[in-house]
Amino acid sequence: MEISKSKRISDVFAMKVCNLSQGTQDFMTQNPFIFVNQGKLKGLILANQDHPLTLGEVQSLFKTYYISGMDCLLIVSPPGVTREAERFASSHPIKRIRLVSMQPDTVVKRFPFIPRSGNHVDSGEEKMMDKGK
């Protein structure tokens, strides 16, 4: 992994992941970050729990890491999220939370994968987490 000052945007650091080693995954999990995508600021959190994120965990992550002015906060949890957490994210009045169930290496390969709306899981093809939608 390489971190350097961006040549395109002043006062911004760029990160290039060359190899998704365990150390790189640990760094990305322990350091949520903000990135620019289509001219909008977005946040990315790679959760490292071995269970689906609960409503309380999603609310805590949102409260801790969402910053006014962000277009959305993308929370990636490989084991997924609970139904209550899905309902919270889909009912959030400003729709600023995107919940994605995807492996970290897939996130890096597809970056900047941003669901256009709703919450998604990865199973080869992206599908809505809430089958009723």
N, C-alpha and C positions, 0 to 999 in steps of 0.2 A: 504494500500500500504506500502511496506517496501523497503527502500533503504539501501544497505549494501555493504561493500567492497567484491569484487568477490573473491571466494576461488580458482577459477580455473585460472584466469588471473591476474597477478600482476598489480597494479596501475589502476585498472578498478573497477567501482562501478556497482553493479547489482541492478536491480529494479524488484520487484515481485508485480504484481497487484493482490491482493486477492479479492477486491471488487471494482467494477467500479462505485463508488459513484460520485455524481456531483463534489465533491472536487477533486477527483482523475482525472476526466475528465478535470476539469479546470487546474490542475497542468500540465497534459500532453499537453493540448492545448497551454498553456503559456510557455512551456519549450520544444521546439523541441530537439530531442536528436539523438545521433549517436549510432549504435549498430553493433555488429559483427554477420554476418550470412554467413556460409560456408567459413569462413576465410576472408571475405571481409567487409569493412566498408560501412555502409549504413545509410542514414539519414532518420528520420521520422518526418513529420509535420502533426499534426491534426489541420486542419483549422476549425474555428468556425463560419464562415459566414453563414447567413441564405439564401444565394443566390449562384448560381453557380459561381465558381471562374472565374474571367475575365483574359484575356491575361495579362494585367498589373499586376494583383495580383500574378499570377503564375510567371511572370518574376521577380517581386520584391522578392518573396519567394526564388526563385532559386539564385538570386544575393546575398541575405542576408545570406542564410544558406548552400549553396553548398560549400564544401571545397575540394580543390584539393586532390586527393587520394581516395575520396569516389567512390565506385562502382556506387551508384545511390542515388538519393534523392526521397523518396517516399512521395507524398503529398496526404493526405486523406481529401476529401471534401464530406461530406454526400449529399449535394444537387448537386454534380457534378461540371463540368466546362463548359465553353462556347466552341463553335466550334473553335474559334480562339486560345484559350488556348490549346485545343487538338492538333491543327495543329502545334503550337509552340513546344510542347513536343515531338510529333512524328517526327518533322523535325530537332530537335536538333542534330547537327552533331555527338556528342559523345553518344547520347542516354542515358543520365544520369538522366532523369526525368521520374518518373512513377506517373501517376495521377490515383487515385482510388476513386470511389464513394462508400463509405461504412460507416455504423454507427460506432461510437467509440467502442461500446461494441462488435461488430463483429470483429473489428480490434484486440482487446485484445484477443478474443477467438481464432482467427486464426493466431495470431502473431507467427512467422514473415512472414505473407503473403506478398510475393514479386512477382508481376507479372513478368513473365520471359521476356516479351517484350510487347510493346504497353501499352495502357491505358485500365483500366477495370472499370466496374461498378458492384455493388453488387445487385442482385435481386434474391437471393437464390442461383443462379449459377453465376459465373463470366462470363461476356460477354464483348466483345470489345466495348468501348465507340463509336468508329467510325464504324458504321454498314457496311461501304463500304470496310472495310479491310477483 
